[in-house]
């Protein structure tokens, strides 16, 4: 077996290295994007100079499935407790609906139509990488570390590995040539791995891991992260990013979480808790859909336990001059005949994500009702770190106005955008995909071109009043044509700025 693995690695490395020049993804030359406003709308409390920053991203964690955000099941008691001395953003949105665009938006402060990480194997373009949050914090003297589980949430895979001095990669051992570790050595590993020839090669030669219900153990990530915090030189401030894989599918959590919300014998194994992706969920019985949703909620409770432990221990090790941020790359869907994430589906269950930020020394809970999005995280953390200016490419703004004096909220009101362009060529004009705009309580989902997904019904623009209809059961496009025109104009304006060929 060892010999077979070495042969596979050598062969894979050789073909990837040889194919690299042919797979090169060109960087965009034209500058686009709106400047981040980090001054006019902020009035934060007194902060420690250059605090430590811990960013915890949790894969596929939907805000709607968290008790912190009103879910009926007690899924997140640890994060509920953490939020007791933190600020919870009630309406935070992912800028994309799967890991690659979501993580890229968090780290670069730009939306997918700008950073162009549109496909699973892609990475942000050169401009976005050079002006990313890791680039700025590294230049500001932070000690930089990360631990990745999902390879799509690895700094090297996203072209940002050079900004980190500490890295523990690929804690989930999946048989794939697109790994964070390989990306650190071979720049084009992930894009080449998506080519059919190499994907088939990996499937034939790389061994399949034997999995049990602990295969996504969050401690695979939290243990090395905490070990680094225990020994790292703290003469400079620290930035640590940790990505946890649960509750990403398959949803079968280990005991004692498995069966907590649904005691039935149905869907209790790794194979049985893989979701029916996108519109193929339409063929699943209501009974199985409900059980899968319960298994997902059990996985949410599972990761919540370890996330709470990690946050508490990180704060103990780093001390009170530490900012802690908890968010997700995207959520997960179990409604509308649409399963999991990716594809053209931009339902709130997928794109409404948690965002909880605890500032150094914060002792009170704050709930902020303003609509915010992933691109606001980088400007917030850059301002906390004392970065004097934010890059013109960034499309977010600092959220420190949410920590204004009691009873006030100085955040500016602006629409949020989420999108999927995975079937659009990366550098071409954006003509195939979907875009959602959320403006206060209104949400419009706009479809472009002709995406193709199995069992996909006819798609048409849909308008929802999220205040009256949070489950998005009632399309009001026909009844509210003026609102549709207004929201569509917001999308058209942004596409005119960002949607051209790169």
C-alpha positions in Angstrom: 0.0 0.0 0.0 2.8 2.4 0.9 4.5 1.8 -2.4 1.2 2.4 -4.2 0.8 5.7 -2.4 4.3 6.8 -3.3 3.8 5.9 -6.9 0.5 7.8 -7.0 2.0 10.9 -5.4 5.0 10.9 -7.7 2.9 10.4 -10.8 0.4 13.0 -9.7 3.1 15.5 -8.8 4.8 15.0 -12.1 1.8 15.5 -14.3 0.6 18.5 -12.3 4.0 20.2 -12.5 4.2 19.5 -16.2 0.7 20.8 -16.8 1.0 23.8 -14.6 2.0 26.3 -17.3 -1.0 25.2 -19.4 -3.4 25.6 -16.5 -2.2 29.0 -15.4 -5.1 31.3 -14.4 -4.3 34.8 -15.5 -4.8 37.6 -13.1 -7.2 40.4 -13.9 -5.6 43.8 -14.8 -8.5 46.2 -14.5 -9.3 47.6 -11.0 -12.9 47.4 -9.8 -14.7 47.8 -6.6 -15.9 50.4 -4.2 -13.8 51.8 -1.4 -14.5 50.6 2.1 -15.8 53.3 4.5 -14.1 52.6 7.8 -14.4 56.0 9.4 -17.7 57.9 9.0 -19.9 55.1 10.3 -17.8 53.9 13.2 -17.6 54.8 16.9 -16.0 51.8 18.7 -15.2 51.7 22.3 -11.6 52.1 23.5 -9.6 49.1 22.2 -6.3 47.5 23.1 -3.7 48.6 20.5 -3.2 45.8 17.9 -5.1 43.1 19.7 -4.7 39.4 19.0 -7.4 38.1 16.5 -8.9 34.6 16.3 -11.1 33.9 13.3 -13.1 30.7 13.5 -15.0 29.7 10.4 -17.4 26.8 10.5 -18.3 25.0 7.3 -21.9 24.8 6.2 -23.3 26.4 9.4 -26.7 27.9 8.7 -27.8 30.7 11.0 -31.4 29.5 10.8 -30.4 26.2 12.4 -28.8 27.8 15.4 -30.7 28.3 18.7 -28.7 31.6 18.9 -30.7 32.8 15.9 -34.1 31.4 17.0 -34.0 27.8 15.9 -36.5 25.6 17.9 -33.9 22.9 18.7 -31.2 23.7 21.3 -28.4 23.3 18.7 -25.9 25.9 19.9 -25.7 26.2 23.7 -22.0 26.9 23.7 -22.2 29.7 21.1 -25.3 31.0 22.8 -23.1 31.4 25.9 -20.2 32.9 23.9 -22.6 35.5 22.5 -23.4 36.6 26.0 -20.3 38.8 25.9 -20.2 39.4 22.2 -22.0 41.1 19.4 -24.4 39.0 17.3 -25.2 40.2 13.8 -28.7 39.1 13.2 -28.7 39.5 9.4 -25.3 38.5 8.1 -25.0 37.1 4.6 -22.5 34.9 2.8 -21.4 36.5 -0.5 -21.4 33.0 -2.2 -23.2 29.7 -1.4 -20.3 27.3 -1.0 -16.8 27.3 0.5 -14.6 28.7 -2.2 -16.3 32.0 -2.8 -17.3 32.4 0.8 -13.8 32.0 2.3 -12.4 34.2 -0.5 -14.9 36.9 0.3 -14.1 36.7 4.1 -10.3 36.9 3.5 -10.2 39.4 0.6 -13.0 41.8 1.5 -14.3 41.4 -2.1 -17.3 39.7 -3.5 -17.1 36.8 -6.0 -17.7 39.0 -9.0 -14.5 40.8 -8.0 -12.2 38.1 -6.6 -13.4 35.6 -9.3 -13.0 32.4 -7.1 -16.0 31.1 -8.9 -15.3 27.4 -9.1 -14.5 24.9 -6.4 -10.9 24.6 -7.4 -10.3 28.3 -8.1 -8.5 30.9 -6.0 -8.9 34.7 -5.7 -7.3 36.7 -8.5 -4.0 38.4 -8.0 -5.3 41.8 -7.1 -7.6 40.4 -4.4 -4.8 38.2 -3.0 -2.3 41.1 -2.8 -4.7 43.3 -1.0 -6.2 40.6 1.2 -6.6 40.7 5.0 -3.8 38.2 5.5 -1.5 40.3 3.3 -2.3 43.5 5.3 -2.0 41.8 8.8 1.3 40.2 7.7 2.6 43.5 6.6 1.5 45.1 9.9 3.7 42.6 11.8 1.2 40.0 13.0 2.3 36.5 13.7 0.1 34.5 11.3 -1.2 31.0 11.7 -4.0 28.8 10.3 -5.4 25.3 10.5 -7.4 23.9 7.6 -9.7 20.9 7.4 -11.6 21.4 4.1 -8.8 21.9 1.6 -11.0 24.6 -0.1 -10.6 26.6 3.2 -6.8 26.4 3.2 -4.6 29.5 2.8 -2.2 27.8 0.4 -5.1 26.6 -1.8 -6.4 30.2 -1.9 -3.0 31.6 -2.9 -2.5 33.2 0.5 -0.1 30.7 2.1 3.0 33.0 1.9 1.4 35.3 4.5 1.3 32.6 7.2 4.3 31.4 9.3 2.3 28.5 10.9 0.1 26.1 9.0 -1.5 22.7 9.8 -3.2 21.5 6.6 -5.7 19.0 5.4 -6.8 17.6 8.7 -9.6 15.8 6.9 -7.9 13.1 4.7 -9.9 13.0 1.6 -8.6 11.2 -1.6 -8.0 14.3 -3.7 -5.2 15.9 -5.6 -6.6 19.3 -4.6 -5.1 19.7 -1.1 -3.8 22.6 0.8 -0.5 20.9 1.3 0.1 20.1 -2.4 -1.0 23.7 -3.3 1.8 25.0 -1.1 4.3 23.2 -3.3 2.6 23.2 -6.7 0.7 26.4 -7.5 -1.6 24.8 -10.0 -2.4 21.7 -8.1 -6.1 22.4 -7.6 -7.0 23.7 -11.0 -5.2 20.8 -12.6 -6.9 18.4 -10.2 -10.2 19.4 -11.6 -9.3 18.2 -15.1 -11.0 14.8 -15.9 -7.7 13.0 -16.6 -6.2 13.8 -13.2 -9.4 13.4 -11.3 -9.8 9.9 -12.7 -6.1 9.2 -11.9 -6.6 10.2 -8.3 -9.8 8.1 -8.0 -8.0 5.0 -9.3 -4.7 5.3 -7.4 -5.3 7.2 -4.1 -6.6 5.0 -1.2 -10.0 5.5 0.2 -10.0 6.3 3.9 -11.9 4.1 6.3 -14.3 6.4 8.1 -16.4 6.2 11.2 -18.6 8.8 12.7 -15.7 10.7 14.1 -14.1 11.3 10.7 -14.8 15.1 11.0 -13.6 15.4 14.6 -13.3 19.2 15.3 -10.3 18.5 17.6 -8.3 17.6 14.5 -8.2 21.4 13.9 -8.6 22.8 17.4 -5.8 20.7 19.1 -2.9 21.9 16.9 -4.3 25.4 16.9 -4.3 25.6 20.7 -0.9 23.9 20.8 0.5 26.7 18.7 -1.0 29.3 20.9 0.6 27.7 23.9 4.2 28.0 22.5 4.1 30.9 20.0 6.3 34.0 20.7 3.8 36.7 21.7 6.2 39.7 21.3 3.9 40.5 18.3 0.1 40.3 18.0 -1.3 37.0 16.7 -3.8 36.3 13.9 -5.1 32.7 14.0 -7.6 31.3 11.5 -9.2 27.9 12.2 -11.7 26.2 9.9 -13.9 23.4 11.3 -15.6 21.0 8.9 -18.8 19.9 10.7 -21.7 20.3 10.2 -20.8 19.8 6.5 -22.2 16.6 5.1 -22.3 13.7 5.7 -24.2 14.7 8.8 -23.8 11.6 10.9 -22.3 12.9 14.2 -20.7 10.5 16.7 -22.3 9.6 20.0 -23.8 11.2 22.1 -25.0 13.6 19.4 -26.3 11.1 16.9 -30.0 10.5 17.5 -30.4 13.5 19.9 -33.1 15.2 17.7 -34.4 12.2 15.9 -34.3 8.8 17.7 -35.4 6.9 14.6 -33.1 4.3 13.0 -33.2 6.1 9.7 -30.1 7.9 8.3 -27.5 7.1 10.9 -24.4 6.3 8.8 -21.9 8.2 6.7 -23.4 6.9 3.5 -27.0 7.5 4.6 -26.5 11.1 5.6 -25.0 12.5 2.4 -27.5 15.1 1.1 -29.3 15.1 -2.1 -27.7 18.1 -3.8 -29.5 21.0 -5.3 -32.8 20.1 -7.1 -32.3 16.4 -6.7 -33.7 16.9 -3.2 -37.1 17.1 -4.9 -37.1 13.3 -5.2 -36.7 12.8 -1.5 -39.6 11.9 0.7 -40.7 14.5 3.3 -39.9 11.9 6.0 -36.3 11.4 4.9 -35.9 15.2 4.4 -37.0 15.8 8.0 -34.6 13.2 9.3 -31.7 14.5 7.3 -32.4 18.0 8.7 -32.4 16.5 12.2 -29.1 14.8 11.6 -27.7 18.1 10.3 -28.9 19.8 13.5 -27.2 17.1 15.5 -24.0 17.9 13.6 -24.5 21.5 14.5 -24.8 20.6 18.2 -21.6 18.5 17.8 -19.5 21.2 16.4 -21.0 23.8 18.8 -19.6 21.8 21.7 -16.0 21.9 20.4 -16.3 25.4 19.1 -17.2 26.7 22.5 -14.3 24.8 24.1 -11.9 26.2 21.6 -13.0 29.8 22.0 -12.8 29.6 25.8 -9.3 28.1 25.7 -8.0 30.5 23.1 -9.1 33.4 25.2 -7.4 31.9 28.3 -4.2 31.5 26.4 -4.1 34.8 24.6 -5.6 37.0 27.3 -8.2 39.7 27.3 -6.6 41.8 24.5 -8.1 39.4 22.0 -10.8 39.7 19.4 -12.8 36.5 18.6 -14.8 36.1 15.4 -17.2 33.2 14.6 -18.8 32.9 11.2 -19.4 30.4 8.4 -18.6 30.1 4.7 -22.2 29.3 3.9 -25.3 27.4 5.2 -27.3 24.4 4.2 -30.7 23.9 2.6 -33.5 21.4 3.4 -36.5 23.3 1.9 -37.9 24.2 -1.5 -36.9 20.8 -2.9 -33.3 22.1 -2.7 -30.6 20.2 -0.8 -27.2 21.2 0.6 -25.5 24.2 -1.1 -23.9 25.3 -4.3 -25.8 25.7 -7.6 -28.2 28.6 -8.3 -30.0 28.3 -5.0 -29.6 31.4 -2.9 -32.2 30.7 -0.2 -31.7 32.3 3.2 -31.1 28.8 4.7 -27.9 28.7 2.6 -26.7 32.3 2.6 -27.9 33.6 6.1 -24.8 32.8 8.2 -23.7 33.5 11.8 -21.5 36.4 12.6 -20.5 36.8 16.2 -17.7 39.2 17.2 -16.3 39.6 20.7 -14.1 42.7 21.1 -11.2 42.8 23.6 -12.7 43.4 27.0 -16.3 43.1 25.9 -18.6 42.0 28.7 -22.1 42.7 27.4 -24.3 41.1 24.7 -25.2 43.2 21.7 -27.5 42.2 18.9 -27.1 44.2 15.7 -30.1 44.2 13.3 -28.3 45.8 10.4 -27.9 43.7 7.2 -24.2 42.9 6.9 -22.1 40.5 4.7 -18.9 38.5 4.6 -17.0 41.3 2.9 -17.5 43.5 6.0 -15.3 41.2 8.1 -11.9 42.1 6.6 -12.4 45.9 7.1 -13.5 45.3 10.6 -10.5 43.2 11.5 -8.2 45.6 9.6 -9.5 48.5 11.7 -9.1 46.5 14.9 -5.4 45.8 13.9 -4.7 49.5 13.3 -4.3 49.2 9.5 -4.4 52.9 8.5 -6.1 52.5 5.2 -8.2 49.8 3.5 -7.6 48.8 -0.1 -9.9 50.5 -2.7 -10.7 47.1 -4.1 -12.6 46.1 -0.9 -16.4 46.1 -1.1 -17.2 46.0 2.6 -17.1 48.5 5.5 -16.0 48.2 9.1 -18.7 47.0 11.5 -17.2 48.7 14.6 -20.2 51.1 14.5 -22.2 48.3 16.0 -20.3 48.9 19.3 -21.5 52.4 19.6 -22.7 53.9 22.8 -25.6 52.1 24.4 -28.9 52.3 22.5 -27.2 53.5 19.3 -26.0 51.8 16.1 -23.8 53.8 13.8 -23.6 51.3 10.9 -24.6 52.6 7.6 -27.5 50.9 5.8 -26.5 49.3 2.6 -27.7 46.3 0.5 -25.9 42.9 0.7 -25.2 40.7 -2.3 -24.8 36.9 -2.6 -24.1 35.0 -5.9 -23.2 31.9 -7.7 -21.3 31.9 -11.0 -19.8 28.4 -10.8 -21.0 27.6 -14.4 -19.7 30.9 -15.8 -16.1 30.9 -17.1 -13.9 32.4 -14.5 -12.5 35.3 -16.5 -15.4 35.8 -18.9 -18.2 38.2 -18.7 -20.7 37.1 -16.0 -23.7 35.9 -18.0 -24.6 32.5 -16.3 -25.6 32.3 -12.7 -27.7 33.8 -10.0 -27.5 36.9 -7.8 -29.4 37.8 -4.7 -29.7 41.3 -3.2 -31.0 41.9 0.3 -32.1 45.5 1.0 -33.6 45.8 4.5 -36.4 43.2 4.6 -36.7 42.8 0.8 -34.8 40.1 -1.1 -34.7 39.6 -4.8 -33.1 36.6 -6.5 -32.1 37.2 -10.1 -31.1 34.5 -12.6 -28.8 35.1 -15.5 -28.4 33.0 -18.6 -29.1 29.2 -18.7 -27.5 27.3 -15.8 -27.9 23.5 -16.1 -28.5 21.3 -13.0 -30.2 17.9 -12.7 -34.0 18.1 -12.2 -33.8 21.9 -12.3 -37.3 23.5 -12.8 -37.8 26.7 -14.9 -36.1 29.6 -13.0 -37.5 33.1 -12.8 -36.7 36.1 -10.6 -38.3 35.9 -7.2 -39.0 38.5 -4.5 -39.4 37.8 -0.8 -40.4 39.9 2.2 -38.1 38.4 4.7 -39.8 40.1 7.7 -43.2 38.6 6.9 -42.0 35.4 5.2 -38.6 34.3 6.6 -38.9 30.8 5.1 -39.3 32.3 1.6 -42.5 30.5 0.8 -44.3 33.3 -1.1 -42.9 34.9 -4.2 -44.2 38.5 -4.4 -42.6 39.5 -7.7 -45.9 39.8 -9.5 -47.5 41.7 -6.7 -44.6 44.1 -6.1 -43.3 45.1 -9.6 -41.9 48.4 -8.5 -39.8 46.7 -5.8 -38.5 44.2 -8.3 -37.5 47.0 -10.7 -35.7 48.8 -7.8 -33.8 45.8 -6.6 -32.9 44.6 -10.1 -31.4 48.0 -10.8 -29.1 47.5 -7.8 -27.9 44.2 -9.3 -27.5 45.7 -12.8 -25.5 48.6 -11.4 -23.0 46.2 -9.7 -22.8 43.8 -12.7 -22.0 46.8 -14.9 -19.1 47.6 -12.6 -17.9 44.1 -11.8 -19.4 41.7 -14.3 -17.2 42.3 -17.4 -14.5 40.0 -18.7 -11.4 40.0 -16.6 
